[in-house]
Amino acid sequence: MDARQSARKLRALWPARVKVGPAKGLRLDLRRASNWYARGTVERHVQQAIADNLKTGDVFYDVGANIGFFSMLAARLVGPKGRVHAFEPEPRNAAAIHRNAGLNSFANITVHEAAVADTDGTIKLIVTEHPGGATIDADSAGADAQHTIEVRSLTLDSLKADPPTFVKIDVEGAEPAALRGMTRLAAEHRPLLLVEADDPDQQKLRDKVAELTGILEAMDYAVAELPDSYTDTSWCVAHLLCVPKQ
């Protein structure tokens, strides 16, 4: 067992509290995640966009929820009268969302152990060493890809649940498929959208942003890019805040 694995196991014995930021005070089981979450500095501009745009009674969809950090933040913001739907196909991450909801006594979170895509049924999920890197998009699988598992897939258009106020989508390269699977929902309910694109290559990232912007503008959304949350790493990430035009 390497030092990183040992550290994760030790952290799991004592759930951490988030130190700063909009999620300050939330409790997290970090056996599947970096201590970055506990510091409260993870994607601060995304945290702030969620905090600025969710209110009591709203409905938040966390598509690609990982261990549920943003789901926990949203659950606190929307309160008992609101709802959070967390979508996560990687079974160990989905289990972590359940644990974190319990640690924070949130009864307003529903966990969907499924990949959000443009088809309903089953799909191959590429599992990676990095807990947040699992993807259904083969072109986005990194060098740490380990194996594939079959998981349930669903479209947001087919989901029988409270319509969302805000949808956050971070699905490791499969964002276009997730958007194609929610065109009816977006047209009927006009939620605010926050969509991530990432790539190790800056030019490829810009190409992904251009593709997503085209899809979103065709859905009649105005697209604005948030400030960069990853200025101190070699990984290139963009977050698009998308507001319905009407």
Backbone bond lengths (Angstrom), bond angles and torsions (degrees), N, CA, C in turn:
res aa  C-N    CA-C-N  psi(-1)  N-CA   C-N-CA  omega(-1)  CA-C   N-CA-C  phi
1 M - - - 1.471 - - 1.526 109.44 -
2 D 1.348 117.66 128.61 1.462 119.33 -179.17 1.527 110.72 -82.84
3 A 1.346 115.03 174.12 1.463 120.24 -175.07 1.524 111.89 -63.35
4 R 1.337 117.05 -36.39 1.463 119.98 -179.35 1.521 111.25 -65.08
5 Q 1.332 117.27 -42.88 1.460 121.04 178.12 1.519 111.00 -64.80
6 S 1.333 116.31 -40.65 1.464 120.44 178.49 1.519 111.26 -62.13
7 A 1.332 116.02 -41.91 1.467 120.42 179.82 1.521 110.88 -63.83
8 R 1.353 116.94 -40.58 1.460 119.75 178.94 1.527 111.34 -63.42
9 K 1.333 116.88 -40.69 1.461 120.17 -179.94 1.525 110.89 -65.11
10 L 1.328 116.75 -39.69 1.457 119.86 178.34 1.528 111.41 -66.28
11 R 1.356 116.71 -42.23 1.463 119.62 179.36 1.523 111.27 -62.29
12 A 1.338 115.75 -33.69 1.459 119.64 -177.76 1.517 111.81 -64.05
13 L 1.356 117.38 -25.17 1.453 120.30 179.85 1.516 112.08 -72.09
14 W 1.320 117.14 -25.37 1.457 122.44 -179.75 1.520 108.86 -129.71
15 P 1.305 118.51 91.86 1.472 119.93 179.13 1.524 110.42 -51.44
16 A 1.326 114.73 137.41 1.458 120.85 -175.07 1.517 111.38 -90.08
17 R 1.313 115.55 157.89 1.465 121.65 171.38 1.522 108.52 -106.78
18 V 1.318 116.07 136.96 1.458 120.81 177.83 1.528 108.62 -66.36
19 K 1.330 116.02 131.88 1.464 120.30 -169.79 1.521 114.27 -85.18
20 V 1.341 117.80 -39.70 1.463 119.92 -175.01 1.520 109.52 -141.42
21 G 1.333 115.48 172.27 1.462 120.71 174.04 1.514 113.81 87.87
22 P 1.331 117.00 -177.44 1.462 120.97 -178.19 1.524 113.83 -58.37
23 A 1.347 117.27 -26.53 1.464 120.91 -179.08 1.527 112.76 -92.61
24 K 1.317 118.22 10.05 1.463 122.25 -176.41 1.527 111.17 -51.74
25 G 1.338 114.78 131.66 1.453 120.52 176.38 1.511 115.16 95.01
26 L 1.333 118.17 -17.76 1.459 120.44 177.52 1.522 110.06 -65.26
27 R 1.335 116.39 145.94 1.462 121.31 179.28 1.529 109.08 -98.99
28 L 1.339 116.23 140.68 1.454 121.18 -176.19 1.525 111.28 -137.58
29 D 1.317 115.26 134.80 1.456 122.86 168.67 1.528 106.56 -87.83
30 L 1.318 117.23 114.18 1.461 121.61 -171.14 1.522 113.60 -105.37
31 R 1.324 118.05 23.67 1.463 117.89 -179.84 1.525 111.60 -66.82
32 R 1.362 118.01 -19.59 1.467 121.81 178.86 1.525 111.70 -111.94
33 A 1.323 118.22 18.35 1.464 118.11 -172.22 1.519 111.70 -152.41
34 S 1.318 114.19 167.61 1.457 122.41 179.00 1.531 111.05 -77.96
35 N 1.321 115.75 152.60 1.456 121.01 174.64 1.528 112.06 -66.75
36 W 1.319 115.94 -10.23 1.470 122.04 173.99 1.527 110.66 -51.64
37 Y 1.319 116.91 -37.57 1.458 120.11 178.98 1.520 110.99 -62.28
38 A 1.332 117.00 -43.07 1.461 120.34 -178.63 1.521 111.64 -66.49
39 R 1.317 116.66 -32.61 1.469 118.78 177.73 1.517 112.15 -65.21
40 G 1.328 116.84 -24.13 1.466 120.48 178.24 1.505 114.37 86.01
41 T 1.355 117.32 6.49 1.458 120.77 -175.67 1.524 113.28 -97.40
42 V 1.318 118.40 -2.26 1.464 120.95 -177.69 1.530 110.58 -63.63
43 E 1.322 116.83 122.34 1.466 123.70 174.67 1.538 111.68 41.48
44 R 1.333 114.41 60.49 1.472 119.75 -174.67 1.522 112.62 -59.38
45 H 1.331 117.74 -34.13 1.466 118.99 -179.79 1.529 111.14 -70.11
46 V 1.334 116.63 -31.81 1.463 120.28 174.74 1.526 109.72 -69.06
47 Q 1.332 116.47 -45.77 1.462 119.76 176.44 1.529 111.23 -54.20
48 Q 1.334 115.04 -45.34 1.461 118.66 -176.20 1.516 111.60 -68.02
49 A 1.339 117.15 -38.32 1.467 120.03 178.11 1.523 110.95 -62.08
50 I 1.336 116.25 -39.54 1.463 119.89 177.62 1.525 109.92 -67.01
51 A 1.332 116.64 -45.97 1.466 120.48 -179.39 1.526 111.89 -62.56
52 D 1.321 117.09 -35.13 1.470 121.15 -177.85 1.528 112.87 -76.16
53 N 1.329 117.09 -19.11 1.466 118.92 -170.15 1.525 115.22 -120.79
54 L 1.321 117.62 2.09 1.461 120.15 175.86 1.516 110.00 -111.77
55 K 1.321 115.44 140.30 1.457 120.39 177.29 1.526 109.54 -134.05
56 T 1.314 115.53 171.68 1.452 121.37 -179.22 1.528 111.03 -54.01
57 G 1.330 115.45 131.39 1.461 121.03 177.66 1.512 115.00 91.34
58 D 1.337 118.51 -6.05 1.467 121.31 -179.67 1.535 110.69 -74.32
59 V 1.342 114.52 170.35 1.467 122.06 178.64 1.530 107.98 -123.13
60 F 1.324 116.08 124.94 1.464 123.00 -176.13 1.515 109.61 -116.05
61 Y 1.338 116.87 129.84 1.459 122.10 172.63 1.529 107.83 -105.56
62 D 1.330 116.21 122.14 1.462 122.26 177.82 1.523 107.77 -106.79
63 V 1.325 116.42 95.21 1.465 122.67 -173.70 1.532 108.92 -93.76
64 G 1.317 115.87 110.37 1.458 121.60 -169.35 1.513 108.19 86.07
65 A 1.332 115.99 62.69 1.465 121.35 -167.04 1.524 113.83 -83.03
66 N 1.350 118.45 -13.31 1.459 121.36 -177.86 1.531 108.85 55.97
67 I 1.335 119.53 -125.56 1.465 120.76 -179.45 1.524 112.15 -88.17
68 G 1.329 117.28 -1.28 1.457 120.27 175.15 1.511 116.50 95.63
69 F 1.335 117.87 19.33 1.469 119.40 179.68 1.524 111.26 -56.00
70 F 1.339 116.90 -51.03 1.458 119.40 -178.15 1.534 111.43 -72.27
71 S 1.326 116.72 -28.58 1.458 119.69 174.60 1.524 110.77 -63.65
72 M 1.342 116.95 -41.03 1.470 120.07 179.11 1.528 110.81 -65.71
73 L 1.328 116.04 -43.68 1.464 119.62 177.29 1.522 110.21 -58.45
74 A 1.324 116.60 -47.58 1.466 120.37 -178.67 1.517 111.47 -64.68
75 A 1.335 117.64 -39.55 1.466 120.66 -179.03 1.518 111.35 -60.51
76 R 1.328 116.00 -37.83 1.465 118.77 177.47 1.525 110.89 -69.88
77 L 1.329 117.01 -39.19 1.457 120.14 -177.79 1.536 113.03 -68.57
78 V 1.334 116.88 -40.07 1.477 118.96 -176.36 1.515 111.98 -82.70
79 G 1.328 117.78 -18.75 1.451 121.49 175.84 1.517 113.74 71.90
80 P 1.326 116.94 179.75 1.463 121.49 -176.44 1.523 113.73 -60.48
81 K 1.322 118.20 -25.74 1.471 120.54 -179.89 1.528 112.16 -83.50
82 G 1.330 118.19 -10.48 1.454 122.12 178.02 1.516 110.55 -99.10
83 R 1.334 115.51 178.00 1.459 121.04 -179.37 1.530 110.22 -136.95
84 V 1.321 115.11 147.90 1.467 122.65 172.05 1.521 107.81 -125.08
85 H 1.329 116.01 129.29 1.456 121.86 174.12 1.530 107.26 -112.74
86 A 1.336 116.58 115.15 1.464 122.60 -178.04 1.522 108.72 -104.30
87 F 1.332 116.42 124.29 1.464 122.94 -178.05 1.519 108.91 -110.36
88 E 1.333 116.61 118.20 1.459 120.61 -176.78 1.531 109.37 -150.95
89 P 1.345 117.91 114.92 1.471 119.91 -176.49 1.517 115.04 -83.25
90 E 1.337 118.48 -20.26 1.455 120.99 -177.45 1.535 107.97 -77.04
91 P 1.330 118.92 114.58 1.474 120.70 -170.12 1.523 114.73 -55.80
92 R 1.336 117.77 -38.73 1.463 119.29 -178.69 1.523 111.23 -69.87
93 N 1.328 117.15 -35.54 1.461 119.46 175.76 1.528 111.16 -68.61
94 A 1.334 116.78 -41.61 1.468 120.08 178.13 1.526 110.55 -59.35
95 A 1.334 116.72 -40.46 1.465 120.09 177.13 1.525 111.04 -63.28
96 A 1.342 117.01 -36.35 1.463 120.92 178.58 1.523 111.28 -65.36
97 I 1.330 117.30 -35.78 1.476 119.77 177.24 1.518 109.56 -62.28
98 H 1.332 117.22 -45.15 1.462 120.06 176.81 1.530 110.97 -57.82
99 R 1.337 117.19 -44.74 1.465 120.13 -179.42 1.523 110.98 -63.29
100 N 1.334 116.90 -43.06 1.460 119.73 -177.90 1.525 111.81 -68.90
101 A 1.323 117.03 -35.66 1.468 119.27 174.58 1.530 110.14 -61.35
102 G 1.338 116.37 -41.52 1.455 119.96 177.91 1.515 112.95 -65.27
103 L 1.337 116.88 -41.43 1.461 120.57 179.58 1.527 111.71 -59.71
104 N 1.333 116.66 -31.80 1.465 121.14 -177.94 1.526 112.76 -101.47
105 S 1.330 116.98 5.54 1.470 122.51 178.85 1.523 112.22 56.42
106 F 1.346 116.09 40.05 1.462 120.98 177.88 1.531 109.01 -94.26
107 A 1.311 115.68 115.83 1.463 121.48 176.81 1.526 111.37 -98.49
108 N 1.318 117.33 2.42 1.472 121.49 -175.05 1.525 112.73 -102.39
109 I 1.343 117.77 17.94 1.459 122.83 179.31 1.523 109.81 -111.06
110 T 1.328 116.59 127.07 1.461 122.57 172.29 1.518 108.09 -109.69
111 V 1.333 117.26 126.84 1.457 122.20 -179.63 1.525 109.43 -100.12
112 H 1.322 116.53 124.69 1.465 122.97 176.38 1.526 107.08 -107.85
113 E 1.325 117.38 109.06 1.460 120.70 179.82 1.530 108.03 -82.29
114 A 1.322 115.28 80.72 1.462 121.66 -174.22 1.514 109.53 -159.49
115 A 1.339 115.15 155.95 1.460 122.11 173.09 1.519 108.54 -91.89
116 V 1.313 116.94 129.25 1.462 121.20 176.00 1.523 108.46 -84.55
117 A 1.323 116.60 126.09 1.461 121.05 -173.84 1.530 108.94 -148.69
118 D 1.340 116.69 -157.13 1.460 120.96 179.13 1.526 111.85 -108.09
119 T 1.346 117.11 12.08 1.456 121.90 176.00 1.524 109.52 -140.21
120 D 1.324 115.83 151.38 1.458 122.04 174.28 1.520 108.74 -100.82
121 G 1.325 117.36 134.27 1.458 120.23 179.10 1.507 110.57 149.90
122 T 1.330 116.55 -124.75 1.457 121.98 175.66 1.522 108.77 -130.24
123 I 1.337 115.22 158.17 1.454 120.02 -176.62 1.521 108.42 -154.62
124 K 1.323 116.81 158.01 1.459 121.90 178.63 1.531 109.92 -84.51
125 L 1.320 115.94 127.50 1.460 122.51 175.28 1.518 108.63 -107.42
126 I 1.329 116.22 125.78 1.462 121.39 176.40 1.523 107.84 -86.70
127 V 1.322 116.41 115.79 1.459 122.40 -178.83 1.528 108.64 -89.89
128 T 1.322 115.55 135.90 1.464 121.13 -176.98 1.521 110.94 -118.19
129 E 1.328 115.23 163.56 1.465 119.23 176.12 1.517 110.39 -63.07
130 H 1.332 116.82 -41.93 1.461 120.35 176.82 1.525 108.92 -67.87
131 P 1.332 118.98 125.72 1.456 120.32 -174.06 1.528 114.70 -59.14
132 G 1.343 116.72 -26.33 1.455 119.45 -177.95 1.513 114.36 -100.56
133 G 1.336 117.57 11.80 1.459 119.79 -173.27 1.504 116.32 -100.92
134 A 1.331 119.15 -0.34 1.465 121.04 -178.04 1.521 110.25 -60.21
135 T 1.334 116.48 141.48 1.460 119.99 -174.85 1.523 111.49 -150.22
136 I 1.322 115.92 152.63 1.467 121.03 171.84 1.522 110.52 -96.06
137 D 1.333 116.84 -3.24 1.458 122.26 -178.44 1.529 109.52 -99.62
138 A 1.332 117.06 106.47 1.468 120.84 -175.19 1.522 111.98 -58.80
139 D 1.335 118.17 -32.42 1.461 120.71 -179.13 1.522 112.74 -68.93
140 S 1.339 116.70 -17.92 1.462 120.62 -177.62 1.519 113.17 -99.14
141 A 1.331 117.28 -3.97 1.465 119.98 -179.77 1.524 109.62 -69.30
142 G 1.322 115.98 130.21 1.454 120.47 -178.27 1.514 112.36 -87.15
143 A 1.317 114.31 -173.72 1.463 120.29 -178.48 1.520 112.11 -68.51
144 D 1.346 117.46 -14.90 1.460 120.38 -179.01 1.533 112.66 -92.63
145 A 1.348 116.89 14.03 1.468 120.10 176.82 1.522 109.43 -60.02
146 Q 1.335 116.52 135.46 1.463 121.42 -175.50 1.526 113.00 -108.66
147 H 1.318 116.95 -54.87 1.456 121.49 -178.21 1.523 108.25 -163.04
148 T 1.324 116.85 175.62 1.458 120.87 177.23 1.522 109.74 -115.81
149 I 1.321 114.77 150.26 1.463 121.77 173.14 1.520 107.71 -132.35
150 E 1.303 116.34 155.69 1.461 120.77 176.88 1.523 108.66 -91.22
151 V 1.327 116.08 129.06 1.462 121.10 -179.12 1.526 109.54 -130.44
152 R 1.311 114.97 164.61 1.459 120.22 175.90 1.520 109.62 -73.09
153 S 1.320 117.26 141.23 1.459 121.67 172.98 1.519 108.96 -118.71
154 L 1.315 115.53 149.94 1.459 119.84 177.56 1.516 109.78 -148.42
155 T 1.311 115.60 158.02 1.457 121.74 171.22 1.522 108.04 -102.26
156 L 1.306 116.43 146.34 1.463 118.72 176.57 1.521 110.71 -66.03
157 D 1.329 117.51 -26.30 1.459 119.65 176.54 1.521 112.65 -63.80
158 S 1.330 117.50 -27.09 1.457 120.70 -177.57 1.522 112.90 -92.47
159 L 1.329 117.71 -8.11 1.454 121.16 -174.67 1.524 111.10 -71.40
160 K 1.315 116.01 131.02 1.457 121.81 176.15 1.523 107.94 -95.86
161 A 1.313 116.25 87.51 1.464 121.23 -176.66 1.518 108.81 -155.93
162 D 1.317 115.23 171.72 1.458 120.37 177.01 1.524 109.78 -56.45
163 P 1.331 119.02 131.62 1.464 119.65 178.03 1.525 110.66 -64.42
164 P 1.333 117.15 145.01 1.464 120.02 -172.72 1.524 113.43 -82.72
165 T 1.320 113.81 153.11 1.463 122.89 168.06 1.523 109.89 -89.90
166 F 1.345 115.07 -34.15 1.465 122.52 -172.66 1.527 106.50 -146.05
167 V 1.341 115.98 133.02 1.465 121.50 177.41 1.528 108.51 -124.15
168 K 1.330 116.57 122.88 1.467 122.05 173.79 1.524 108.24 -104.88
169 I 1.335 117.68 127.42 1.466 121.78 -176.47 1.531 109.22 -123.12
170 D 1.341 115.07 118.39 1.468 122.27 177.74 1.521 106.58 -143.82
171 V 1.328 116.95 90.10 1.463 120.90 -170.79 1.535 112.27 -127.48
172 E 1.317 116.17 34.67 1.462 122.46 168.23 1.533 113.36 51.67
173 G 1.324 116.12 56.62 1.458 121.07 174.84 1.509 115.08 95.14
174 A 1.331 118.24 -12.65 1.471 121.72 -179.52 1.520 112.31 -96.97
175 E 1.328 117.38 16.97 1.463 120.76 -179.01 1.531 113.01 -58.87
176 P 1.353 120.05 -41.31 1.473 118.55 177.71 1.521 112.79 -58.16
177 A 1.333 117.34 -40.73 1.464 120.31 178.90 1.517 110.87 -64.77
178 A 1.331 117.50 -41.78 1.467 120.28 178.72 1.525 111.11 -61.55
179 L 1.329 116.72 -39.98 1.464 120.44 179.35 1.527 111.31 -68.71
180 R 1.329 116.79 -40.32 1.468 119.18 178.26 1.525 111.56 -62.79
181 G 1.321 116.18 -27.36 1.459 120.14 -179.35 1.511 114.32 -87.39
182 M 1.337 117.79 7.56 1.471 119.43 180.00 1.530 112.11 -133.30
183 T 1.318 117.57 24.28 1.465 119.66 -176.47 1.531 111.81 -65.19
184 R 1.328 117.59 -39.72 1.472 119.64 179.17 1.520 109.93 -67.02
185 L 1.332 116.88 -45.63 1.460 120.50 179.77 1.525 110.63 -58.79
186 A 1.330 116.03 -45.03 1.466 119.75 -179.50 1.517 111.76 -64.02
187 A 1.327 117.11 -39.34 1.464 120.76 -178.91 1.523 111.72 -68.65
188 E 1.329 116.42 -36.99 1.466 119.87 -175.15 1.523 113.07 -84.35
189 H 1.344 117.67 -35.42 1.461 120.09 -171.05 1.528 114.10 -114.08
190 R 1.311 118.30 -14.80 1.461 124.27 173.53 1.531 113.92 50.26
191 P 1.333 118.07 52.09 1.466 119.10 176.96 1.519 111.43 -71.18
192 L 1.316 115.85 157.06 1.452 121.34 167.24 1.530 107.72 -68.83
193 L 1.333 117.54 142.01 1.452 121.65 -179.61 1.524 109.91 -122.11
194 L 1.330 115.82 143.66 1.458 121.42 171.54 1.521 106.39 -131.23
195 V 1.340 116.56 115.04 1.460 122.23 -170.34 1.524 109.65 -120.85
196 E 1.340 116.17 131.88 1.466 120.85 178.71 1.529 111.08 -99.28
197 A 1.313 115.57 145.07 1.473 122.88 166.95 1.511 106.97 -130.13
198 D 1.346 116.94 142.96 1.455 118.49 178.01 1.520 110.50 -149.64
199 D 1.324 115.43 157.43 1.461 121.98 179.72 1.530 107.78 -172.17
200 P 1.333 117.59 149.63 1.465 118.38 175.50 1.524 113.66 -71.28
201 D 1.336 116.98 -16.57 1.459 122.07 -178.16 1.530 110.12 -108.13
202 Q 1.327 117.12 127.26 1.461 121.23 -175.12 1.529 112.23 -62.56
203 Q 1.319 117.86 -41.79 1.464 119.67 -179.16 1.524 110.96 -66.23
204 K 1.322 116.55 -40.26 1.465 119.18 177.77 1.518 110.81 -65.45
205 L 1.334 116.76 -35.48 1.461 119.52 175.23 1.521 110.53 -60.97
206 R 1.347 117.01 -45.15 1.462 119.63 -178.95 1.531 110.57 -63.08
207 D 1.331 116.85 -35.14 1.466 120.41 176.72 1.530 110.38 -64.06
208 K 1.329 116.79 -41.02 1.464 120.46 178.48 1.524 110.90 -65.84
209 V 1.324 116.40 -41.82 1.466 119.93 177.96 1.526 110.43 -61.03
210 A 1.334 116.97 -41.61 1.462 120.70 179.12 1.526 110.80 -63.58
211 E 1.330 117.25 -41.49 1.471 120.02 178.22 1.524 111.11 -62.96
212 L 1.331 116.28 -47.40 1.457 120.05 -179.72 1.528 111.43 -63.82
213 T 1.330 116.28 -40.60 1.465 119.52 179.47 1.522 110.48 -61.41
214 G 1.326 117.38 -40.03 1.464 120.22 177.22 1.514 112.46 -62.08
215 I 1.333 116.83 -43.33 1.469 120.57 178.31 1.519 110.54 -63.33
216 L 1.329 116.29 -45.49 1.459 121.08 -176.74 1.519 112.26 -67.99
217 E 1.320 117.33 -39.25 1.464 119.27 177.80 1.520 111.00 -67.29
218 A 1.336 117.34 -33.42 1.465 120.45 175.53 1.533 111.05 -66.73
219 M 1.341 116.51 -24.77 1.466 121.82 175.71 1.531 111.35 -85.96
220 D 1.337 115.99 6.28 1.463 123.92 177.92 1.528 112.56 68.73
221 Y 1.343 114.82 45.41 1.458 122.13 174.87 1.527 109.89 -114.99
222 A 1.333 115.21 144.20 1.461 121.41 169.81 1.526 107.68 -90.10
223 V 1.326 117.11 132.04 1.462 121.92 -171.90 1.524 110.42 -113.67
224 A 1.344 115.96 128.13 1.466 121.68 175.55 1.525 108.53 -129.72
225 E 1.320 116.77 138.70 1.457 120.69 -179.10 1.526 109.92 -91.60
226 L 1.332 116.23 129.12 1.450 120.99 177.98 1.529 110.24 -72.14
227 P 1.341 117.83 159.87 1.465 119.75 173.73 1.524 110.72 -57.98
228 D 1.320 116.10 152.13 1.461 122.62 -175.40 1.530 110.64 -67.15
229 S 1.326 115.96 128.58 1.461 121.32 176.62 1.522 113.08 -93.09
230 Y 1.329 117.38 -3.83 1.469 121.14 -172.22 1.523 111.42 -126.97
231 T 1.302 117.80 48.86 1.459 120.89 -175.96 1.525 113.07 -72.17
232 D 1.340 117.94 -18.21 1.467 120.00 -175.22 1.523 112.81 -105.47
233 T 1.337 118.31 19.56 1.456 120.89 179.03 1.525 109.39 -130.36
234 S 1.341 115.32 167.47 1.463 120.79 177.99 1.527 111.63 -87.31
235 W 1.332 117.19 -6.82 1.456 120.54 179.54 1.518 109.18 -84.30
236 C 1.329 116.71 136.93 1.461 121.71 -175.53 1.526 109.60 -101.87
237 V 1.318 116.22 124.20 1.465 121.76 -175.68 1.520 109.59 -135.86
238 A 1.320 116.07 139.93 1.467 121.73 174.51 1.517 108.49 -130.46
239 H 1.332 115.86 142.57 1.465 121.77 176.30 1.525 108.48 -121.13
240 L 1.309 115.68 125.01 1.454 122.08 -176.33 1.520 109.81 -107.26
241 L 1.320 116.30 118.93 1.454 121.57 175.10 1.523 108.05 -95.15
242 C 1.321 116.20 121.54 1.456 121.37 -167.28 1.532 109.63 -121.39
243 V 1.323 115.43 119.67 1.463 122.23 -175.16 1.527 109.12 -109.89
244 P 1.341 118.14 129.95 1.462 119.23 178.37 1.519 111.39 -62.15
245 K 1.335 115.71 137.59 1.466 119.67 -178.01 1.517 112.18 -75.74
246 Q 1.333 116.07 -23.25 1.483 118.32 178.80 1.500 109.96 -152.87
